[in-house]
Structures are given as structure tokens and as C-alpha cells.
Amino acid sequence: MYYAYKYRLKPSDAHREELDRHRDICRQLYNHTLYRLNEYQDEHGELPSMTALRSELPDLKKWWDGLSDVYSKVLQTVVERLFDNLKGLSALKKNGYGVGQLKWKPPREFRSFTYSQSGFKLDKKGGQTVLSLSKLADIPIRLHRAIPDDAKLKQVTVKKEPTGEWFATFGVQMDREPPEPPENPEKCVGIDVGILKYAHDTDGTAVGSLDLSDERERLEREQRKLSRKQHGSATYEKQRRQVAEFHADLRRKRRDFLHKLSNYYAREYDFVAVEDLNVKGMVESPSNSPNTTSAAWRTFLSLLEYKCEREGTHFVAVNPRGTTKECASCGVSTDKPLWVREHSCPACGFEADRDANAAWNIRSRGLEDVGVGHSESTPVETALPVDTPVSAKRVVEAGSPTLKEQTASAVSE
């Protein structure tokens, strides 16, 4: 399995200058390779191979001052980066998106370079841990968490953030097999994600959404200040960095919340079931796209999946269709608009929180998908066939709170 470990670098002023120089040389090489690619296509009517463009690097070093100062593997990854971008454009075009052509990279858009396979190592010098980069420098690094002993360092990407900070991201390979579905899992959980409550599981745990309203308001104020500065001036650059720091702070707080939540479920349970949400389609919907984007459900599910693999917890994503409508006790489908926050089944009388009912359905589907069977529940005698849909109007008539009461409850939450 392949993982990424990100650490903060602590470069000196001399290190920063050298890092920026190497980054700019890589940027110029990217632009030159793009020029050669377009030139070759105009002459031959087809794209050159990546190997053909990489073979030109030794000749470039003969007349390009400074190119020999950069490690050879780094230069090769720059050419690979261009072809990866081409593959990305081709994939978008196949999916029906209108795409243009690759453009030259200005300094602000080319922020990283990569050492692949060799040319880097972690070392101890002067009582501190340093990242030794070939033809560059030994840069102090803050290892806030240890890399596993059985991990193989495959590559490292050095990146400059808009705030001016430098980070190193290690690509790590670990020989671990994905966990097999447990025959009789003892600790199983189903998780339903939402807006008012970010996660509601089958153990009754309801995790509220992260409140970042103060941070967003502060960011909006700073962005308005930036819009009033003259572009390119010293005050503009100072304010731009301030805005970048607020963006980074907002992003760090959100990812910290998602990391801690996913880590909890991966370590506490043997079996985790979630919905296989089409987040992209939900974001494209105009109804609630800002809240959906802010919730970052796809990021949470991705973090949860790889952490379950790491911890040996079986992870399964189930079909989300009907998990909210179906009764977790009897299976009768009941229409419920968003303002109805309680599930009250008119067939069997089962009552529960709307999200808790969905979490139980997700858990049951997950266990069925791996062939373990249904979760424990008390059989009930239903008044309606299981496949009979029930309208939202009947749910209200069956004793659910009125629209006015539900709206007030949702607002108070």
C-alpha cells in the first residue's frame, strides 16, 4: 500500500534562496519541454514519446547554464509531470468536458519539484533531523510523527506553499495486504454523514459539523482588504500573504477535524460501513452545493478508507439509494423531506432519529455486501408490504412534528 507523509521544513534564508532557484529551473524546463512537444507535433502531426523528450536532457545541459545544478532524477520527473498533465486533459475530454491546451507555467503556479527513487535521505546532523537533497542542501525537517520502520521511501516532493512555507511530502510504500472481511466482526459500525450532524453512527454517536464561520468571516475581510491594494505593490504582497495564511489556517482546521474523526473510527472498530456518495454530482446541484463543498465528505471517506487499511479494519462503501427512506426495522420505504428529522414508520411503529435510521441501514447493507448477514434487530410484524412506499404526508399524519416545529428544530441545531 502507498501512503503520503507530509512534514514541515525549516530552511534558512540561504536554503530558501537555493530552493527557489531549483524550483524556477524546473519551471523553465517544464515550459521548454512543452514548447518542444508542440514543435514536434506541428512537424510530425503526432505527440512525441516521454522517452524521446527525456533523452534530450543531456544535450540541454551543454548550453543551458544552471540545468546541471539540478539533480538528474528531478529533471526527469519534470518531463513526466508534463505528460501526466496531458493524460489528465485527455481523461477530462473523454468525460465530455471542454478542454483547451496546456499553458506555460508562471512562477506562482509552479511550486514543487520531486526527487524520485534516489537523491534524498533522512539523516541526523548536529543533533537534529535533516533532509539531505542531492545537489541542493541538508535542510532541517520537523518529524512530528515517525515513519513506520517497514516503510520504503520511494520519493519526496518539496513544495512551497502560498504562505512562503516549505513542506516535504514522502511517498511511502508498505507491504501490507488489505484486510479480509471478518467472519464474525465484534465491533461493527455504520456511518451516515450530513450537514447539521456531520456523522451519526449506529452506536448513537452524533458528531456535530465543524463551525468555521468566524474563520470564514475573517478571511472575507482580509480578501476585501486585498482587493483595495494596488497589484504588484509591497503592501499588496504583504496582504496577499496574509490572505494565504488565513486560507491555510482554515484548511488545516478542517483537515485536522477529518483526520481525527476518521482515525477514531478506523481504530475503534473492526468493520466500518459508509455510503458510496456521488459527491461530485451533489456539488454540481445548485440546491445546497456550498454546504456540501464545505463538508468535504469525499475527503473524509478517502481518509477513512486508507486508515482502515492501515489499521486492519474492513471498510465497505454501500449503495446510498434509499438508506434514509427505508425503515431499519421492517424495510418499508417512507418518503421524508429534509425538514423531517425523525423517522416514524407507519408500518411497524419504529421511531428513531432520521440519521440514526440511515446509519442502521448502511450497517446492514455493508454486512450483507461482505456476506456476514444482517445486523441484530428484533423482528416486527409489518402492517404494509416491505416494498410499499409511504408518502411524506402520511409520516406527518402518523405523529411526526409539524413542518413549523421541524424547521425550528433544524434552525436551533
N, C-alpha and C positions, 0 to 999 in steps of 0.2 A: 504494500500500500504506500501511496505517495502523500506526504504531508508538507506543509509550509510552516516554518518557524521564523517569526519576524522579531528583530531586535533593533534597539536604537544605537546608532554610532555616536561617538563623542570626538569628532575630529577637531584638530587645532586649526588656526587660521591658515597655516601653510597647507594642511591636509585639505581644507575646503577649496583652496585655490587649485590644487592639483586634481581633486575630484571633478571640479567644474571644467578643467581643461580636458580631461579624458572624456567627460560627458559630451563636450562640444565637438571633439574629434569624431566620436561615434555618430553624432548627429549629422555632421558633414559627410561622413561615409554613407550613411543612410540615404541622404539626398543624392549623392553621386551615384549610388547603386540604382536608385530609382531613375535617374537620368539615363544610365546605361541600359536599363531594362526597356525604357520607352524607345531609345535609339535602336536597339536590337529588334524590337517589334516592328518599327517602321521599315527597317531594312529587309527583314525576313518574313514578316507577316505572322509571326508567332512569338510566344514568350520564350526567353532563354531558360535553361535549367538553373537551379540554385547552385549546382556544382560548377557550372561554367562561370558564373559571376564570382564565386568564391575563389576560383583558380586565378582570377585577375589580381588578387590582393598582393602577391609578391612583387608584381610589376609596379603596382601603385606605390609601394614603399620606396621605390628607387627615385621618384620625383616628388613625392608628397612629404614635405618636412613635417615631422611630428607623428606621422602614422606608425612609425616603428617604435614609438614610445608606448604604444598601447599593446597589451598582451594579445597574441595572435588568436586565441580562442574567443576573446571578446569581439574582435573584428568579425570573426566567422558568425557569431550569434547576431550581429547587426544585420548581415545578409539574410540569415534565417528569419529574423523579425519581419523584414520586408515581405518575404514570401508567406509568412503566417498571416500578415495583414491582407494579402491578396486572396488567401483562402477564405478569410472572413468575409470579404466583399462578395466572393463567389457564392458562399452559403446564403448570404442575405438576398442575393439576386435570385437564387433558386426558390427561395421562400416568397417571392413576389414583391420584394422591396425595390424601390427605385434607387440605385446606387450610382455614384459617379466614379471618379478615378482617384487614386492615391495622390496626395499633395506633399510638397516638400515640408519638412518639419521646422518650424521656428524654434528658437531656444526654449520658450516657455512650454512647448508641447513635447519635448524630448527630455525626459527627466531621469532615465535609468539606463544602466548597461549591465551585462550579465557575464560572469565567469562560469563556464560550463566544463565540468569534468576535472579540470585542473587549474592551477594558477592561484589557488586560495587555500587557506587553512586557518584554524583557530589555534592560538599559541599563547603562552604565558611569558610576558616580558615586563620586568620592573615591578613585579607584584600585581600586575593587572592583566586581564584578558584582552588580547588584541586580535584583529582580523588582518592577517597578512595577505595582501593583494599583490600579485606579481607585477613588476614594473610600475608600481604606484606607491604604496606606503604600508606601514603597520599602524592600523587605526584602532584606538581603544573602542571596545564594544561593551554594552551593558547586557549581560546574560541574565535577565530577570527570571528565567526558568531554564532548567537543564535540558539539553538534547539527549534523548534516550541512548543508552550505551550500544544497543543493537542497531542504531540508525546509521545509514551510509549517506554522507553528504554528497549530493550529486551536482549541485550548482548553487551559486549565490548571486542574487540580484541586488545591486546597490542603487538606491533611489533617493532623489532629492524631492522632498515634499514642498508644496507651495509656501509653507511657513519658513522654509530655509533649513529645516532639519533633515538629517540624513539617516536612512534606515537600511538595514541589510536583511534580506529575506532568503533563508536557506531552503532549498528543495531537498527533502529528506526521503529516502527510500527505506522501508522497513519490511522485512519478510514475515508478514502475518497473514494468515488466511482469514477470510470473512467468517464471522461466527455462524454456526449451523443453527437452524431453528430448534429450540429446546423441546424435548418431548413433553415434559410436564413443567412448564415455567411456573415458579412460585410467585414472582413479583411481576405482574403484567400491568400495563397502563395504556389507556387510550387518551389522546390529547386533542382537544378541539381549540383552534385559535380563533381570535376575534378582535374586535376594536375596543369595546368597553372593558372586557376582560381579555387580556392578551392570550392567556392559556387557561383552560379549565379541564382537569383530568378526572379520571374515574375514581380516584381516591378522595375526591372532594376538595382538592386544592385549586383555588382560583387566584391566578396571578394577574394583578392589575396592569394596565398598559403604562409604560414609562412616560412620565409627564415631563416634556421638554419645552413647554410653552414659554417659560422665561428665557431659555436659551435661544429660541426662535425669534422672540421679540428683540432680544439684544442683537442678534445677527442682522435683523432687518434694519435696526437703527444704524448699525455700522455700515451696511450697504448703502443706505441713503447718504451717509456722510461721504462715502467713496464716490458716489455719482456726482457730488458737487466739487470734487477735486479736479485739477487740470491734469489730463492724461500725460504721463511721462515725467511729471514733476517729482521732486523729492517727497513732498507731502502726500502725493498720490501713492508712491511706492510704500511709504510708511503705513498709510491707511489700508492699502491692498494686503499687506502682510498681516495687519490686524484682523481683517475680514477672514483671511485664510486660517488664522489661529482659531477664530470662533467656529469656522466650519469644521476644523479638525477636532475641536472640543466636543461639538455636537455629535460628530461621527464616533468618537471614542466612547462617549457615554452610551450611545445606542448599542455599539458592538460589545461593550462590557456587559450590558444587561443581557444580550443574546447569548454571549459566551457562558455566563454564569447559569442561566436558565437551562441551556442545552446540556451543560456539564452535569447539572443536578439530575436530570432525567437519565442521562447515559450511565451514571454511576449508581443510582439508587434502584434501577430496575433491570430485570433480565430480558424483558420483552417490551418494546415500545411501538405503538401503532399511531400513525398520524394520517391526515388527509393528503392525497396527492393533488394539491391545489394547482390550478392553472392561473398562477399569479399574473402572468403577462396579459392574459385576457381580461382579468379583473381590473388591472391598471388601465387598460385601454377603454374600459367602460367609464362614461362621464359621471355616473351617479355618485361614486364615493372614492374616486381614484386618489385624491390627496391623502386620505386616511389610510388607504391600502398601501400606498407607497411608503408612508411613514412607518407603518407597522413592520415592514421588511420581513414578511413571512417566508419568502423564498430563502433569504439569508439564514433565518432561524432553522428551517428544515434542512438546509445543507450542512450547517454546523452540527445539528443533532445527528445527522446520518453518519458523518465521518467520525464523530466522537463515540457513537455506539459501536462502530467497527473497531475503534481503538480500545475501548473498554471491554469488548467481548459481549456486548448487548445486541440482541437481534432487533433489527429495525425493519419495519414494513410500512409502506405507503399504500393506502387503500383508496378505492374509488369514492370520491366525496359525494356523489349524487344521492340525495335523499337522506343523508345522515341526520339532518335537522328535522325533517318531516316525519320520519319513521319513529314509532314508539319503541323504546328499548326493551319494553316488557313483552308486548304482544306483536309488534311488527306492523301495526296498522298505520298507513300513511295519512298524515294530517297536515293540511296547509296552514302555515303560520307566517304572517307578515313580520317584518323586522321589529315592530313595536311590541309584539307579543313575546315577552321574555320568560314565560313559564310554559312548560309542556303539561297539558292536561288532556289525557287520552279519553275520548268519549266512548271508546270500545271497552277498555278494561279498567278505567279509572286511575291509571298510573299517573302520578303527578311528580314533576321534578323541574329543576332549572333547565331552561332551554339548552344551554351549553353542556350541562351535565348529561342530558339525554343524548346529545350528539356524540359526546365522548364515549358513552357506553356502546353506541352503535359502531363507532370507529374501532373500539377494542374488540368487539365481537367479529367484525369483518376481518380484522387483522389476524385473529386466531384461526378463523376459517380459511384464510388465504394460505396459511402455512400448514393446514391440516391438523391443528391441535384440537379444534372443536369450539363449541360455544362457551362463552363465559358463564359463570354460575349465576343463575337467576331463578326466581320462583315462577313456575308455570302458572298462567292465569287463563281463565275462561273468557274468550273474547265475545263481544256482542256483535261484531261485524267480521266478515272475512278479512284475512290479513292483507290482501291486495286492494281492499276498498279504500279509495282516497276520501278524506274528510275535509270539507271546506273550512276556511278560516272563520267564517261566520258561526259555524257550529262550535268551534273551540271557544269563542267568546260566550256563546249561549250556555256552554257546559260549565261555566263558573269561572273562567279566566277573568282577570281585571279588565275594566273597560279601556277604551283607547286613551281617554284622558289620564287615567291612573297609570297606564303603561308608559305613556310619554313622559309623565312627571317622574316616574321611577328611572327611566333611561337617562333623563337630564341630570337627576341627582347623582347617578353613578358617574 
